[in-house]
């Protein structure tokens, strides 16, 4: 089979998968019933199934009565039984590997993955998702060099636990299974992990170098932070890139003189700080999460790739896919009823994120109300049954008969010492209003809750020379005042003295980049490294001090 034939077959597969996804959205009932029946089929004749009497379960109501809602920690003993070598614990198809979560909201979880789940669920979903992106850029053929896929990093299995492979969903080995996700670029040099890349910036520079001379039209990432880092890597290495392309260093051959002249002229026009569109004028689409705290990257992305459209990546985690984009909505997609059995609990912002009671009443996808917020309970064919995910979604519309859901964050994702319910968006808005967004092209601050008598918030900010004559104490007062304008509960607690005034912790320039690189060196996949504009507790201070990132207080 020739490359062009392979490419055509791949594109047809994505187009067919997208068409099927749209058909499911129009009439989801039959698919939802099929998925529920499949979950029963893979769970009945198992240790879990016998313990919960699933042989007698036929309906959703019986399922709810038989299986309690559980957190991951409550499901973990079943996962441990799989590790111990027991067969058919959660699913009739035993795990082939375990997927490790990023651990950004606590200790890392280990999620079983089976051949059945990968082939029947996750693989087809990825084809449908990419079908939308190819449709948006009008691609009718692929060589594999029109796409920069940052959504996962292929690599060998580096960790095993009691004989089972363990890896993250975004740093997994390449599969040649024809029923799995098999993009044409899976063996391309720009895609495969460069063993000599010691840092994320090195890894991304290698991709820039190998794709620089190609007509790149699409960049796909999970987290927007990785696209921001890609753009920063380009700006910081513009001269080096031109020289390496001229010499053929790190590439198959030296670039053509006419291409180098065009690129040099484009870079010169930017003062040596090119945008992604200066390197790739044909760039048409950026894909990444665009909701919840990821939406705060919007201003950066619009400056780094001026005029380039943006679409959301699927709302997906290691545990499973929840929404799949099928159109040009900027931040939300329809519920992926073909991926699992989903239940919903009405959510109020008084919810502190505590585990749901095991018998909490739930609603089906067809009972949700427009504009309402819900906490998700999910059952997937990987063995996580009635799993209390802790994620909150808002119904923002519908696609056919399927609700369109926007991810809001995790239940209890506010910080609240005294009822102030501070959010990442609150902190981001206050700091950006005071400092502006023109001083930097990357996330450079984070709020830290500090318990004391009374408690207070600390904002760690990379304090560069670009801050000029700004006074730290005066800036802290201005951010505190702005935060009171943004959040009335915070203002009330400040006036009553239940919260002390906000303080600033100046950091060395590039501090948050160093933190990300540290996590990368420790083995966290680049796609799983997230920036938080508000930390969950003051433990983050230990990281700042361990890396010696706190600088002497300037301008005090």
TORTOR-476050 format. One record per residue (C-alpha): z, x, y negated; residue in one letter. Coordinates in steps of 0.25 Angstrom, whole numbers, plus 5000, padded with zeros to 4 digits. Layout:
N
ZXYA ...
***
This chain:
556
500050005000X 499650064987X 500550074975X 499849964967X 499949874979X 501349894980X 501549874965X 500849744966X 501649694978X 502949734971X 502549654958X 502049534966X 503449534973X 504149534960X 503249424954X 503549334967X 505049364966X 505049324952X 504249194954X 505149164966X 506349184957X 505849084946X 505548984957X 506948994961X 507448974947X 506648844946X 507248794959X 508448864964X 509048774973X 508348814986X 508548954983X 510048944980X 510248864993X 509448975001X 510349084995X 511649004998X 511148985013X 510849135014X 512149175009X 512849085020X 511849135030X 512249285028X 513749255027X 514049155038X 514049245050X 514949355043X 516349385043X 516449325029X 515749205034X 516649175045X 517849195037X 517349095027X 516848995037X 515449005032X 514848955045X 515148815040X 514648835025X 513448765021X 513548725007X 513948784994X 515248704993X 515648755007X 515348895003X 516248884991X 517348825000X 517148935010X 517049055002X 518049094990X 517549154977X 517949304978X 517849424970X 517249554975X 518649614978X 518849484987X 517549504994X 517749654996X 518549645009X 517249595015X 516449705009X 517449805015X 517249745029X 515749775028X 516149915024X 517049925036X 515849895046X 516049745048X 514749675050X 514349545044X 515549535035X 514849465023X 513449455027X 512649445040X 511849565035X 512749675034X 512749765021X 511749875020X 512449935008X 513449904997X 513149894982X 514149954973X 514449884960X 514549964947X 516049934946X 515949904931X 516849784932X 517849854942X 517749924955X 516449934961X 516049834972X 515249854984X 514249744987X 513649725001X 512149725001X 511349675013X 509849685017X 509749535016X 510349525002X 509449644997X 508249585003X 508449435000X 509149434987X 509149564979X 507749614982X 507049484978X 507849474966X 507449604960X 505949574963X 506049444955X 506849514943X 505749624942X 504649524943X 505149464930X 505149604923X 503749634928X 503249504924X 503849524910X 503049654908X 501849604914X 501749704925X 500549684935X 500649824942X 501749924944X 501750074946X 503250084945X 503250164932X 503150034923X 504650014926X 505950084923X 506950024933X 508350064929X 508949944937X 509350034949X 509350184953X 508850214967X 509550314975X 510050354988X 511350294994X 512450384989X 513650314994X 514050255007X 515350185010X 515650175025X 514250185029X 513650085019X 512850125007X 513450094994X 512650094981X 512450014968X 511349914966X 510749994955X 510850124963X 510350094976X 509350154986X 507850114986X 507550014997X 506150015004X 506549875010X 505349785006X 506249665004X 507049744994X 506749784979X 505649884980X 505049924966X 503850014966X 504650114958X 505850134968X 505350274972X 504750314958X 505350444952X 505850374940X 506650274948X 507250364959X 508550434955X 508450574950X 509450654957X 509450754945X 509950644936X 511350674933X 511550564922X 510950424919X 510250484907X 509550594917X 509150474926X 508550394915X 507850514909X 507150544922X 506650394922X 506150414907X 505450544911X 504750484923X 504350354916X 504050404902X 502550414904X 502450274911X 502150144905X 503550084907X 503649934904X 504949894910X 506449954911X 507349874920X 508849904920X 510149834924X 511049874913X 510449894899X 511250014897X 510350094906X 509150064897X 509950104885X 510250234892X 508750254896X 508350234881X 509450334877X 508950434887X 507550424881X 508050444867X 508950564871X 507850634879X 506550604871X 506150754869X 506550784883X 505750674888X 504450714881X 504650864885X 504850824900X 503650734900X 502850844894X 503350944904X 503250854916X 504750884919X 505350774928X 503950704929X 502850704938X 501950774927X 501850804912X 501550684904X 500250664897X 500050724883X 499650594877X 500850524883X 501750634877X 501150624864X 501350474863X 502850494868X 503150604859X 502650524847X 503350404851X 504650484852X 504450554839X 504350414832X 505750384837X 506350514832X 506550564846X 507350444850X 506250354857X 506450214863X 506050164877X 504850104871X 504450234865X 504350294878X 503750174885X 502950084875X 502549994886X 504049954889X 504049804890X 505349754896X 506849804898X 507649734908X 509249744909X 510449654909X 510349584895X 511649494896X 513149504894X 513549644889X 512149704893X 511549614882X 512249704872X 511249814875X 510149724869X 510049794855X 509949934862X 508849894871X 508049824860X 508049954852X 507850044864X 506549974868X 506049894856X 505249774859X 505449774874X 505849644881X 507149634889X 507449554901X 508749544910X 508949614923X 509549514934X 510949484933X 511349564945X 512449644951X 512749724963X 513249594969X 512049514967X 510949454957X 511349334949X 510249314939X 508749354940X 507849354927X 506549274929X 506149254914X 506249324901X 507649274897X 508349394891X 509749394897X 509849284908X 509249254921X 509249134931X 510249134942X 509649204954X 509949094964X 509249174975X 510249284974X 511549214978X 512349094978X 512949084964X 514149004960X 514748994946X 516048964939X 516148914925X 516649034916X 517549034904X 517849154895X 519249144899X 518949194913X 519549334914X 518649374926X 519749344936X 519249314950X 518849174952X 519749094961X 519049084975X 518948934974X 518348924960X 517348804959X 515948854956X 514648804952X 513248824957X 512048874949X 511548734947X 512848684941X 512848784929X 512848744914X 511948794903X 512848884894X 514048894904X 514649024909X 514949044924X 515549154933X 514749184945X 515149174960X 514049234968X 513749234983X 512649334988X 512149365002X 512749505001X 514049455005X 514749424991X 515049274993X 515649194981X 515849324974X 516549314961X 515649394953X 516349384939X 515049374931X 514849264921X 513549194918X 513049104907X 512048994910X 510949014899X 509848924904X 509048904917X 507848954924X 507248824931X 508448774938X 509248904939X 510248934928X 510049054919X 511249144918X 511649254909X 512749354913X 513849354903X 514749454910X 515949454919X 517049354919X 518249414911X 517249514904X 517949504891X 519149594887X 520349514884X 521749564881X 522249454873X 521149344874X 520049414866X 519049414877X 518249524871X 516849554877X 515849664877X 514949584868X 516149574858X 516349724858X 514849754857X 514649664845X 515849714837X 515549864839X 514049844837X 514249764824X 515149884819X 514350004824X 512949944825X 511949974836X 511150074828X 512050184831X 511750204846X 510850164857X 511850154868X 513150084871X 514150164864X 515450084864X 516450004873X 517649924870X 518949954878X 520149854880X 521449934878X 522749874883X 523849904874X 524949824866X 524149764860X 522849794867X 521549834859X 520049864861X 519550004860X 518050024857X 517550154863X 516350204854X 515450324855X 515750384841X 514450464838X 514150534825X 513250414822X 514450334819X 514450414806X 515650394797X 516250274805X 517750274806X 518250244819X 519450164815X 518650084805X 517550054815X 518650004825X 519149914814X 517749854812X 517449834826X 518749764828X 518449674816X 517049644822X 517649614836X 518549514829X 517349444823X 516649444837X 517849394845X 518749304839X 519749314850X 519849464848X 520049434833X 521249344836X 521849444845X 521749554834X 522249464823X 523449434832X 523749574836X 523549554851X 522449654850X 522549784843X 521349834834X 520149884841X 519950034842X 518850134843X 518750244853X 517650344849X 516850404860X 515950524860X 514450494859X 513850454872X 515150424879X 514650294886X 513450374891X 514450474897X 515150364904X 513950304910X 513450444915X 514850464921X 514750334929X 513250374933X 513850514938X 514850434946X 513850364953X 513650234946X 512150184945X 511550194931X 511250044932X 512650004934X 513250084923X 513549984912X 514149994898X 515249904894X 515549874879X 516949824883X 517749894894X 518649814904X 519849894901X 520350024895X 519950114908X 518650154901X 519550234892X 519850324903X 518350354905X 518150384891X 519250484891X 518850544905X 517550574899X 518050624886X 517250524878X 518250494867X 517950574854X 518950604843X 519050494833X 517950514822X 518050454809X 519550414809X 
***
